[in-house]
Amino acid sequence: MNILITGNMGYIGPVLTATLAKSDNSFNLYGFDTGFFANSLAHNNFIPEITLKKQYFGDVRTMDAKLFEEIDAVVYLAAISNDPMGKEYEKVTDEINFKSAIKAAKAAKENGVSRFVFASSCSVYGFAEDKAKIEEDNLNPLTAYAKSKIDAENELIDIADDDFSITCFRFATACGMSPRVRLDLVLNDFVASALKNKRIDILSDGSPLRPIIDVKDMSRAIEWALIRDICFEGVKNNFLVLNAGSDEWNYRVIDLAEKVKEMIPGTQISINKDALPDKRSYKVNFSKFKKMAPLHQPLSTLESSISELIYGINNSPLINNNFRESEYIRLKKLSSLVSNDYLSKDLYWK
């Protein structure tokens, strides 16, 4: 199976390509990326793309449809990938996360691709503390990032048919170590802060709920989508939306901080008791994913994810106590590229 991964040179892509390269399935991997974060490596040993058949460079907004020729499946990871970046680059977020995803799906279908996997997000549930949200529940996207994901889902449904299956994963908040680690994710930030500064500063009162998932388990889910039976219990699922994560991984922010403190002795936790309520608080039900993909369920534990982050960060010569001003904070990296005149304000290479 020939697989084209867009946005493969970000946080998830290197772990996904490693997972698929080691799979018992016969996957030939191709990457397409604009290269914003290509050099944002935690270690300088080698680049993760050595397992690919070919790496293409380009912008998904101007992607050549010919790249989909002889491709069997597309994994669309390309995205402006969090709320702060979405707020700063709202128009670009809409263009890359939504409009370019639809354009890519249509071009893929026209070129005979049979499967399309779209990385959506549980953030589409917004504020939802009343119950664990299932896929059929009402959505409450509070940010440009979350809205772009829903807009894409809503149009992808009309593209799917018997010859072109689409899987949309509403992923829990990502965490865990990666060759291109991000330190602007809640658990990753807590571990880095505890290691480098011996303290964790929680900007809220600590009560918001977050489902999280290790990047390795995100990759396992994507592998399942590439090989899944289109029919499940007698129902054809040409278009499928799934919450991807684990019911056991719905945590309060304070619980994550306490676990990091337990595993990194000497860490102090600071809570902003005067903070306004965090509107992004939601619990998610992952039972449908567990039922449909029993052999591709998350295998990581919170302790193993933290341990791998500790090892990876401690052994990185490039991550220091000023990491919040570094390229491991994705908005900082983009802002640096713009301010140094490498990128235009709408994030095209000059």
Secondary structure, DSSP 8 states (H G I E B T S, - for coil): -EEEEETTTSSHHHHHHHHHHTSSS--EEEEEE--TTTT--S--S--GGGGSSEEEE--GGG--GGGGTT--EEEE--S--SHHHHHHTHHHHIIIIIIHHHHHHHHHHHTT--EEEEEEEGGGG-EEEEEEE-TTS-----SHHHHHHHHHHHHHTTT-BTTBEEEEEEE-EEES--TT--SSSHHHHHHHHHHHHSEEEESS-S--EEEEEEHHHHHHHHHHHHH--SEETTEE-SEEEEEES-GGGEEEHHHHHHHHHHHSTT-EEEE-TT----S-EEEE--HHHHHH-GGG-----HHHHHHHHHHHHHT-SS--TTGGGSTTSHHHHHHHHHHTTSB-TTS-B-
